[in-house]
Amino acid sequence: MDNQAEVREFLTSRRANITPGQAGLPSGSRRRVPGLRRSEVAALADVSVEYYAKLERGNLAGVSPAVLEAVARALQLDDAERAHLLNLAHAADGSDALTRPRRRTAQWKAHRSLQWVLDAVTAGPAFVRNGRMDLLAVNELARAFYADVYASAGNQANLARFQFLDPASRRFYPDWEQAADVAVAILRTEAGRSPHDKGLHDLVGELSTRSDAFRTRWGAHNVRHHGTGTKRFHHHTVGDLTLAYEGLEMAAAPGLTLTIYTAEPGSASEEGLRLLASWAATQNTASPAEQRAD
């Protein structure tokens, strides 16, 4: 991806999101834009207007960590946005090459001990995904949970393709708009972390071409850390589910995340997961013809 364009659009979008009032500045009556002016960001970051304008044109190569932190404070970036700015700066000066994961010559496959760990989780869906949102390894309950994703070969076991290109996602995610925002923010974060990932480039290009909803969100340059929270789902077999999730970065495989969904003990969603496990067991014991007819 074009690093200078990424930097320019990210900084411009963050500046537009901060009102003078939020920055402790007078709004004035002649303001043409709702966000801050370049000169105001420069003053808040204690750099010259010319220097900040250079940064916002996309020139982050060689910028010191102190200046990046000052800009982050001026723009009131959250932790995910700060990390994204640093990733963009590392890509600009080439230092990301020192920490960039080695290119894999073959498709990643879960080590058998990792699959044992996933299979040991029996009360909720557990799976491993990468930053492109490919489902790489799953337990039995996760495969049943994401039955709609696996039902279409066109999804390629990718949650972002399912989100934006498969009509079934509108049923699966009752809060579809929010889920779409999260999906794009995850991909944006990965783009900053892995700017040379061809698979990610191809996915973003495909979704931008085929989905207006994706293209609009991609242009917003929102990023986020997606570690914990609660989501609502509607599974075609067991109905509504409200599940908590925890996402764990995998030390043995940088860039991959192990996610586990679980339900509140004693809740209807916990009973729903039990029913889903029973349904999954039925699917596994059915003949191929029976599964196709389901």
N, C-alpha and C positions, 0 to 999 in steps of 0.2 A: 504494500500500500504506500501511497505518496506521503512520506513522513511530514513534509512541510505543510501539505494540505490538511493532514490530520491535526497537526498542532494548531494551525490557524483556525480551523473550524471549532476545535475544542475550546481554545481560549476565548474566541469570540462568543461562543454559546454560553460559557460560564459567566462572562462579563455581562451579557444580556440578562442573565438570571438574577443579578444582584441589584436591588433598587438603591437609590441614594439613602433612603431611610434606613435600610438594613445595614448600610456601611457607615451610618452616623454622619451623613452629609446632607446639606440642604438640597431639596429637590429643585427649587427654582421654577420659574414660569416659562422659560424659553427652551426647555429641554426637548430635544427632538426624538430621543430614544428612551424607553422605559428603564434600561439598565444603566450601568456606569459608563462614563466616557473613558477613553484611553488615559487621558491626563489624570483622571481621578484614581484609576488603578495604579498608575505610576507613582502618584503621591503616596498612596497607601502602602505600596511596596518599597518606597524610598529608593526609587531608581528614576532616571531621567525619562521624559516622555519619549524621546528618540529611541532610547534603549528598549523601553517596553514595546514600542511600535515594532521594533526589529523582532522581538520575541513573538509578537502576535502575527507577524508575517510568516512565522514558521521556523525561525532560525534559533533552534535550541542547542545546537552543537557548541560544546565548551562552556555552557552556562553553569555557574557554580551551584552546589547544593543550597547554599545560603540564599541565593537569589530565587531559586525555584521555591524554596520554603516561604520566602517573603511574598512571592506572587500567589502561592497557594493560600496564604493567610488573607491577602487582599481580596481574593476571589471567594473566600470562605468555603474552600473545597473540603469535602468530607474525606474520610480515610480512603475510600475507593478512588475518588477523583485525584487525590494526592498521589496515590500509587500509579494511576494512569499517566499523570503528568511526568512522573519520574521514568516510567517505561518509555514514553515518547522521547524524553531527553536522552535516555540510554541508546535508543535506536538512532537518534540523530547523530550522535558522536561515535557510533559503532561499538560501544561498550557492551551492548546486549549480546554481542557475539561470544563474549566470555562466559555467559551464563545460559546461552541458548541451548536447549536440549539437542543432542545429536540427532541428525535425521535418521529415522528408522527405515531400513530397507525393506522390511516386511511388515504386514499388518500386525499391530499389537495384539497379543493374546494373553489372557489372564494366566498367571502361574497357577498350578493346581492347588497350592496352599491358599491362594487368594480365593479361588472358587470354593474351597472348603469353608473359608470364613463366611462367604456370602451364603452358602447353603446352611450354615449353622444358625443364621437369622431366620427364624420360622414365624415370628409374630408380625412381621411387616415387610414391605418391599425393600430390598437392598440392591444397589447397583453401582457400577463404576462408569463414569462418563468422562470425556475430555472437554476441553474448552470450546470445541465446536458443537457440543451437546450430542455427540454420538454415544449411544448406549453400547458399551464395550463388554461388559460382563454383568450378569443379573442372577438373582436367586429365583426360585420357582415362583414365589409370590410376585416379584417384580415383573416377570414375564406375563403373568396373568393380569396384573395391574395395568400394564401398558399393552394390553391385547389389541387395542385400536391402533397403536403405533405399528405393531408387528403385522397387523392385518393387511396393510398395503405395502407392497414391495417398493413402491415409489418413495416411501418415507425413508428408506435405507436405514432404519433403526435410528433416526436422527430426530431429536425432540423439536428442533427449530423448524425442520421441514414439516413435521406433523402440525406444529402450531400454526403455521402460515399457509400451508398448501393443502391440508387435509380438512374437509368440512367436519369430520368427526371431532376435531379438536374443540369446536364450539359447544358440543355437548359435554365433552370430557372436562373442560375447564369452565365451570359456571361463572367465574370471574375472568372471562377471556381477555379483556383489555389489560387488566393487571398482569396476567400471565404473559401476555405478549410483550409488555414493557420489560418484564424481568428477563425474558428470553433474549431480547435484543441487547439489554444491558450486559448480560453475560457474554454475548458474542463481541460487543464493543470492548469489554475488558480484556478478552482474549486477544483481540486485534492489537491492543497496545502491548500486551505481554509477548505475543508471538507474531510480529509484523511480517515475517517471511514465510508464514504457513500457507502454502499454495492451496491446501484443502479448504482452509478458512476463506481465502480469497474467492475460490470457486463457489463456495456455499453462499457467501454474501452476494456475489454477482447473480447467482440463480434466484435467490429470494428477492433481491432488489428488482429484478426483471419481472418476476411473476406475482409479486404482492405489493400493492400500494401501501397496505398497513405496515409492512416491514420497512419499505423504503422511507416512509415518513418518520418512523421511529429511529431508523439508522441515522438519519440526518440530524437528530436531536443530540447525538453524542453523549448520551447518558451512560454511566457505568455504575457498577455496584459489586459489593462483596455479597455472595449468596451462601451464607453459612448456616443459618438457622431461622426458623419461623414456622408458620402454620399456613396451610393451603386447603382450599376446598376442591373436591373432584366429584364427578358423577360417572360411575362405572356402569356400563350397559347391563351388567348382570346383577350387581349388588346395590346399585343406587348411590345415594349421596354419601360422601366420606369427607370428614374433616380431619386432616392428618398433620401432625407436627413432623418436622424434618431436621436432621443434622447433617451437614456436609463436612467431610473430613479430608483435608489435603493428604495425599499419599506420599510419604517420605521416600518410599522405594521407587516411585514412579512420578517424578515432578510433572505437574501440569494435569494430573488426573485427580478426580475427586470421588470418594466413596460416600454415597448418600444413603441414609436409612430413614424410612417413613415409619411412624408409629401412631397409634391412636390413644386417646386418654383412656385409662383403665375404667372399665364399667360403662363406657359410652356406647351409643349406637354404632359409632364408627368402628369400635373394637369388634363388635359383633359382625359388622360388615366385612372386616378383614378375615374373620374366621370363616364366613360364608365364601369369601373369595378363595381362601385356601382350599376349601372343600371343592369348589368349582374347578380350581386348577388341577386338583388331583383327579377329578373326573375327566378333564381334558387329556391328561397324560395317559390315562388308561384306555381312552377311546381309540378306536381304529382311525387311520387317516381319513377314510371315507366319512366316518361320523363327525370328525373334527371339521371337515370341509362343509358338512351340512349344517353345522351349528350356526 
